[in-house]
Amino acid sequence: MSWLDKIVPSMGRIQRKDRRASVPDGLWRKCPKCEAVLYLPELEKHNSVCPKCDHHLRLTARKRLDWFLDKAGREEIAAEIEPNDRLKFRDSKKYKDRLTAAQKDTGEKDALVAMRGELDGLPVVAVAFEFTFMGGSMGAVVGEKFVRAATLALEENIPLVCFAASGGARMQEALFSLMQMAKTSAALEKLKQAGVPYISVLTDPVFGGVSASLAMLGDLNIAEPNALIGFAGPRVIEQTVRETLPEGFQRSEFLLEHGTVDMIVHRHEMRARVGSVLRKLTHHDATPVSSLSTDDTDVSEPIVEEAALADTADVTFESIEPPKKDTSSTAKSDDHTRNA
């Protein structure tokens, strides 16, 4: 074998390696439901909804708020707060090291992002959970950010919208995380007493202390299609009750059927539907043309018809005269009594 034959195969391997390296990472994503391989830029145009099977893939907190709020006039709330390992907690790994790794992977300081902005011109405060940050678990920073967002909504008398995606309370913070359930619930009670609307949007997944507190306390609880929602997971429940759970158990469609959530809204329609509801609750100006839907027209027409029917019924009722009493028969009976 000549020296040229030894060089040529190695050159081919180098060229193939260069071609593979020229393809950037993260261009493709696999749908967890239909397993279709999706081109990421095309998937983002569909708001991370699979164009093949319509499955709603998970969104990061900032992408969700970037899609939900208007582009102008955004202001992040409590961005300076950072978590603190007060308990010096350690399991298989130090909590401090877990926080550092999560912050590096996500670019967030903790599992909640809060912003003040506008939804089709309507001022709102919106918060979103970052599930890739330690499973979207709620610790002291998440609770404090949520309360500050709720306080701002209360002070400015503008609606609060929450996109929940969490595994529950953060076990590494022990009681500091559990107390956030009461803390956030108390803040929402103040909104309720002041008449400030709070919309809770449950995305996949919502469990534990988050589902047992702020996620289920909305004036309107909306869920995305096929979202997994509950307190304990289905596997834990099956092991506890030792029974096979029904198909679709804890999915948003199952919860809607049993009255746990108020409605299921497709991600493509979320902005328009939430905006329409908030304008009704706040008696704001008429909904912009871009957000109008046929649902509003369908709702308004029967109200007018019912009102007209009610008016007609009242008039008819008032026009009916009571039957005249037969005085002649009464007089005859009286005469007969006296003669007797």
Residue, then its C-alpha position, 0 to 999 in steps of 0.5 A: m500500500s502506497w503512502l497516498d492510499k494511507i492518506v486519502p481515507s483519513m482525509g475523507r474521515i476529516q471531511r465527513k467530521d467537518r460536515r457533521a460539525s457544521v450542523p448546529d446543535g438544537l435545530w431539531r426537537k422530537c415531539p413527545k406524543c407523536e415522536a415526529v422530528l420537528y424543525l425548531p424555528e418552524l416549531e417556534k412559529h407555532n408557539s411550540v405546538c406540534p403541527k403534526c398532532d397538535h401536542h402542546l410542548r413545554l415553553t420556557a418562562r420568558k418565551r411564554l411571557d414574550w408571546f403573551l404580552d405586547k412587545a412594548g412597555r414590559e417591565e420585569i418585577a423583582a428581578e434582583i432577588e436571588p435564592n439563599d441556602r439558609l439551611k445549608f441543605r445537602d442530599s446527594k448534592k449540595y443545594k447550593d451546587r444545584l442552584t448554580a447548575a440550574q442558573k447556568d442551564t436556564g439563565e434565570k435566578d430562580a423558577l419564576v419570572a414576573m413582568r408588568g406589561e400589556l395584553d392588547g393594550l390592557p395593563v396586566v401583571a403576568v408571571a410564569f414558572e420556569f419548569t427547567f429550573m429544578g422542576g419549577s419548584m416553589g421556594a422562598v424566592v418564587g413565593e416572594k416574586f409572586v407576592r410582589a407581583a400580586t401587590l403591584a396588581l393590587e396597588e395599580n388595580i390591574p389583573l394578575v395572570c399566572f402561568a403555572a408549571s411546577g412539581g410543587a414545593r422545593m424540598q431543599e428549603a423545607l418549611f421555608s418553601l411550605m410557608q409560601m403556600a400560605k403566603t401566596s394564598a393570603a396575597l390572592e385573598k387581598l386581590k379577591q377582596a379588592g375585586v382585582p381579577y386573577i386568572s390562573v393558566l395551568t400548563d403541563p405539569v402542575f403538582g404538589g404545593v403549587s396546585a394546592s395553593l396559587a394555581m387553583l385559586g383563580d377567579l377563572n382556572i384555565a388549562e392547556p390541552n392535555a396538561l397533567i394537573g394534580f396534587a400527587g402523581p398518578r403512579v403514587i396514587e395507584q400505589t396508595v389505593r392499589e387500583t388502576l386509574p381511569e384512562g386520561f386521569q389528571r389530564s386537563e380534559f378529565l379535570l374539565e369533565h369533573g369540574t376542577v377547571d373552568m375551561i380548556v384553551h388552545r395556546h393559539e387562542m390564549r391571548a384573545r380568550v384571556g384578553s376578552v375575559l379580562r376586559k369583561l371583568t374590568h369593564h375596560d374599553a371594547t375589545p380590539v378588532s384583532s382580539l374579537s371572536t365569534d364567542d362574544t357575539d354568540v354570548s351577547e345575542p341570547i342576553v338581549e332575547e332573554a331580556a325581551l322575553a322577560d319584559t313581555a312576560d312582565v307586561t302580560f302578567e300585569s295585564i291579566e285581571p283577577p276573576k270577578k267574584d259572583t256576588s249574586s250567588t253569595a247574596k242568595s246563600d246569605d238570605h237562605t242562612r237568615n231564613a233558616 
